[in-house]
């Protein structure tokens, strides 16, 4: 039977990433992402609801996150949920969900470090030769110009016609002549 574990988040980074370099040469970066939902209750009250997600990124992606991701950045994250079990200070077993990112992309306008924020995308499964390098500051972008769509030329409006005169017998029509 087929199964799937996929999560897509678009939100704001809640804290600067915590990056650890492990003994085996692996690198992990962890940060949180907040998503917001606005809805109206039955009474007409507008409610904002924020959900927080823990996100972890590994190896080359973690190095990119370390350099460029900062608290407040808007980010697109795609990955899968991972359940972690731990024991809290009181000795109780607890569970938490983490999003193991496989792809992420910077969104929004210029970031604090001066690099452009739109369009850089990073995928975990990309071969090393196709892995994208860290984003470089790009020249200022201009707003895209709307392109004219190929549309047929509009038809000219029909010439206005004079109303035809109503016969005299219609002007004097009584209630007896109505069909209902």
C-alpha positions as CSV (number, residue, x, y, z in Angstrom):
1,X,0.0,0.0,0.0
2,X,1.3,3.5,-0.9
3,X,1.9,6.1,1.8
4,X,3.0,9.7,1.9
5,X,4.5,12.0,4.6
6,X,4.7,15.5,3.1
7,X,4.5,18.9,4.7
8,X,4.5,22.3,3.0
9,X,4.9,25.5,5.1
10,X,5.1,29.1,4.1
11,X,5.7,31.3,7.1
12,X,8.2,33.5,9.0
13,X,11.3,32.3,10.7
14,X,10.8,32.6,14.5
15,X,14.5,32.4,15.6
16,X,18.0,32.5,14.2
17,X,19.0,29.0,13.3
18,X,20.9,26.9,15.8
19,X,23.6,25.1,13.9
20,X,25.6,22.1,15.1
21,X,28.6,20.4,13.5
22,X,28.6,16.7,14.4
23,X,31.6,14.4,14.7
24,X,30.9,12.4,11.5
25,X,31.0,15.6,9.5
26,X,27.3,16.1,9.3
27,X,25.8,19.5,10.0
28,X,22.3,20.2,11.3
29,X,20.4,23.5,11.5
30,X,17.3,23.9,13.6
31,X,14.9,26.8,13.6
32,X,11.2,27.5,14.0
33,X,8.6,28.7,11.5
34,X,5.4,30.4,12.3
35,X,2.3,30.2,10.1
36,X,-0.7,32.5,10.5
37,X,-4.3,31.9,9.8
38,X,-7.0,34.5,9.9
39,X,-10.7,33.6,10.2
40,X,-14.0,35.2,11.2
41,X,-16.1,33.6,14.0
42,X,-19.8,33.3,13.9
43,X,-20.1,36.5,15.9
44,X,-18.1,38.4,13.2
45,X,-14.9,38.6,15.3
46,X,-11.6,38.4,13.3
47,X,-9.2,35.9,14.9
48,X,-5.5,35.4,14.1
49,X,-4.2,31.9,14.9
50,X,-0.4,31.2,14.8
51,X,1.0,27.7,14.6
52,X,4.7,27.1,15.3
53,X,6.7,24.3,13.7
54,X,10.2,23.1,14.5
55,X,12.3,22.7,11.3
56,X,15.6,20.9,10.9
57,X,17.9,21.0,7.8
58,X,20.9,18.9,7.2
59,X,24.4,19.1,5.6
60,X,24.9,21.5,2.7
61,X,21.4,23.0,3.2
62,X,22.2,23.5,6.9
63,X,25.3,25.5,5.9
64,X,23.2,27.7,3.6
65,X,20.6,28.2,6.4
66,X,23.4,29.2,8.8
67,X,24.6,31.9,6.4
68,X,21.3,33.4,5.1
69,X,18.3,32.5,7.3
70,X,17.5,35.0,10.1
71,X,14.6,35.6,12.4
72,X,11.7,37.3,10.6
73,X,12.6,36.0,7.1
74,X,9.7,34.6,5.1
75,X,10.5,31.1,3.9
76,X,8.9,28.2,2.0
77,X,9.7,24.8,3.5
78,X,8.9,21.4,2.1
79,X,9.6,18.2,4.0
80,X,8.3,15.4,6.1
81,X,7.1,15.1,9.7
82,X,9.3,13.3,12.1
83,X,8.2,12.2,15.6
84,X,10.7,12.5,18.4
85,X,10.3,11.0,21.8
86,X,12.0,12.4,24.9
87,X,11.7,12.4,28.7
88,X,10.9,15.8,30.3
89,X,12.4,17.0,33.6
90,X,9.6,15.4,35.6
91,X,10.3,12.0,34.1
92,X,7.3,11.9,31.8
93,X,7.6,10.6,28.3
94,X,6.8,13.3,25.7
95,X,6.4,13.5,21.9
96,X,7.2,16.3,19.6
97,X,6.9,16.8,15.8
98,X,9.7,18.1,13.7
99,X,9.7,19.0,10.0
100,X,12.7,17.5,8.3
101,X,13.1,19.9,5.4
102,X,14.0,18.5,2.0
103,X,13.5,21.7,0.1
104,X,13.3,25.3,1.1
105,X,13.2,28.7,-0.7
106,X,13.6,32.2,0.5
107,X,10.6,34.4,-0.1
108,X,9.9,38.1,0.3
109,X,12.0,41.1,-0.4
110,X,15.7,41.9,0.5
111,X,16.9,40.2,3.7
112,X,18.9,41.8,6.4
113,X,22.2,40.6,5.0
114,X,21.5,42.5,1.7
115,X,20.9,39.4,-0.5
116,X,17.8,39.3,-2.5
117,X,15.1,37.1,-0.9
118,X,13.2,35.8,-3.8
119,X,13.9,32.8,-6.0
120,X,16.7,30.9,-4.2
121,X,15.6,27.3,-3.9
122,X,17.5,24.4,-2.2
123,X,16.7,20.7,-2.5
124,X,18.2,18.0,-0.4
125,X,18.1,15.3,-3.1
126,X,19.9,17.3,-5.8
127,X,23.1,15.7,-7.0
128,X,26.3,17.6,-5.9
129,X,26.9,18.8,-9.5
130,X,23.4,20.3,-9.6
131,X,23.3,21.6,-6.0
132,X,22.9,25.3,-6.1
133,X,25.5,27.5,-4.5
134,X,24.7,30.0,-1.8
135,X,22.8,32.9,-3.2
136,X,24.8,35.9,-4.3
137,X,23.6,39.5,-4.0
138,X,21.8,40.2,-7.2
139,X,21.5,43.5,-8.9
140,X,18.3,45.4,-8.1
141,X,15.3,43.9,-9.8
142,X,12.8,45.9,-11.6
143,X,9.1,45.1,-11.3
144,X,8.0,42.9,-14.2
145,X,6.3,44.7,-17.0
146,X,2.9,43.4,-17.9
147,X,3.0,41.6,-21.2
148,X,0.3,42.3,-23.7
149,X,-1.7,39.1,-24.4
150,X,-2.5,38.3,-28.0
151,X,-6.1,39.1,-28.2
152,X,-8.3,39.7,-31.3
153,X,-9.0,43.3,-32.2
154,X,-12.3,44.5,-30.6
155,X,-15.3,44.6,-32.9
156,X,-16.6,48.0,-33.6
157,X,-19.9,48.8,-31.8
158,X,-23.0,48.5,-34.1
159,X,-24.3,51.8,-35.4
160,X,-27.1,53.3,-33.3
161,X,-30.5,52.9,-35.0
162,X,-33.5,55.1,-34.7
163,X,-36.4,53.5,-32.9
164,X,-39.2,52.7,-35.3
165,X,-42.5,54.5,-34.7
166,X,-45.1,52.6,-32.9
167,X,-48.4,52.2,-34.9
168,X,-51.2,54.4,-33.6
169,X,-53.4,51.4,-32.8
170,X,-50.7,50.2,-30.3
171,X,-50.6,53.5,-28.5
172,X,-54.3,53.3,-27.7
173,X,-54.2,49.6,-26.6
174,X,-56.6,48.9,-23.8
175,X,-56.5,46.3,-21.1
176,X,-58.7,44.1,-23.4
177,X,-55.8,43.6,-25.8
178,X,-53.3,42.2,-23.2
179,X,-52.7,38.5,-23.5
180,X,-53.0,37.8,-19.8
